[in-house]
Amino acid sequence: MGYYLNKEKALSIFLETFRNERTKKFVELDVEFMKALETNDTSQQSNIASQKNTLRDFPNTITTDSFETMDELYSLWPTSNLDSPYSS
């Protein structure tokens, strides 16, 4: 019997995990944004806003056509913005 990947279910779980991790990251970014507001650091404010928008937009970039295996799905994690829970 062969291995079958339910891509819809895998993607659903992946995105749920992503959203949970993103929520934690938003708390950190909100603190950093408030510090940037206090010091009137508009460059940092813009940088944080960009990071948050990237994290908000990420779920729309992945479909079931984006991967064939779980490893391929895990490799799509946006590690430049968010630590991966799938790293060993």
C-alpha positions as CSV (number, residue, x, y, z in Angstrom):
1,M,0.0,0.0,0.0
2,G,1.4,3.4,-1.0
3,Y,1.6,6.6,1.0
4,Y,-1.0,9.2,0.3
5,L,-0.7,12.8,1.4
6,N,-4.0,14.6,2.0
7,K,-2.7,17.9,0.8
8,E,-5.7,19.9,1.8
9,K,-5.4,18.6,5.4
10,A,-1.7,19.1,5.5
11,L,-2.0,22.7,4.2
12,S,-4.8,23.4,6.7
13,I,-2.7,22.2,9.7
14,F,0.4,24.0,8.3
15,L,-1.5,27.3,8.0
16,E,-3.1,26.9,11.5
17,T,0.4,26.4,12.9
18,F,1.6,29.4,10.9
19,R,-1.2,31.6,12.2
20,N,-0.5,30.6,15.8
21,E,3.2,31.4,15.4
22,R,2.4,34.6,13.6
23,T,0.2,35.8,16.5
24,K,3.1,35.4,18.9
25,K,5.4,37.3,16.5
26,F,2.8,40.1,16.1
27,V,3.0,40.7,19.9
28,E,6.8,41.1,19.6
29,L,6.5,43.4,16.6
30,D,3.9,45.5,18.4
31,V,6.3,46.1,21.3
32,E,9.1,47.0,18.9
33,F,6.7,49.3,17.0
34,M,5.7,51.1,20.2
35,K,9.4,51.7,21.0
36,A,9.9,53.1,17.5
37,L,7.0,55.4,18.0
38,E,8.4,56.7,21.3
39,T,11.7,57.5,19.6
40,N,10.1,58.7,16.4
41,D,12.1,56.1,14.4
42,T,10.0,56.2,11.2
43,S,12.4,53.9,9.4
44,Q,11.9,51.2,12.1
45,Q,8.1,51.8,12.1
46,S,8.1,51.3,8.3
47,N,10.2,48.1,8.6
48,I,7.9,46.6,11.2
49,A,4.8,47.5,9.2
50,S,6.4,45.8,6.2
51,Q,7.2,42.6,8.2
52,K,3.6,42.5,9.6
53,N,2.2,42.9,6.1
54,T,4.4,40.1,4.7
55,L,3.2,37.8,7.5
56,R,-0.4,38.7,6.9
57,D,-0.1,38.1,3.1
58,F,1.9,34.8,3.4
59,P,-1.1,32.4,3.7
60,N,-2.4,33.6,0.3
61,T,0.9,32.6,-1.4
62,I,0.5,28.8,-0.8
63,T,-1.9,26.4,-2.5
64,T,-2.0,22.6,-2.7
65,D,-0.1,23.0,-6.0
66,S,2.8,24.6,-4.1
67,F,4.0,21.3,-2.7
68,E,4.0,17.5,-3.2
69,T,5.5,16.3,0.1
70,M,5.5,17.4,3.7
71,D,9.2,18.4,3.4
72,E,8.3,20.6,0.5
73,L,5.5,22.2,2.5
74,Y,7.7,22.7,5.5
75,S,10.3,24.4,3.3
76,L,7.8,27.1,2.3
77,W,7.8,28.4,5.9
78,P,8.8,32.1,5.8
79,T,11.9,31.7,7.9
80,S,13.1,35.2,7.1
81,N,10.2,36.6,9.1
82,L,9.3,33.8,11.5
83,D,11.2,31.0,13.2
84,S,10.0,27.6,12.0
85,P,8.5,25.1,14.4
86,Y,9.6,22.4,12.0
87,S,13.3,23.0,12.4
88,S,15.1,20.2,14.2
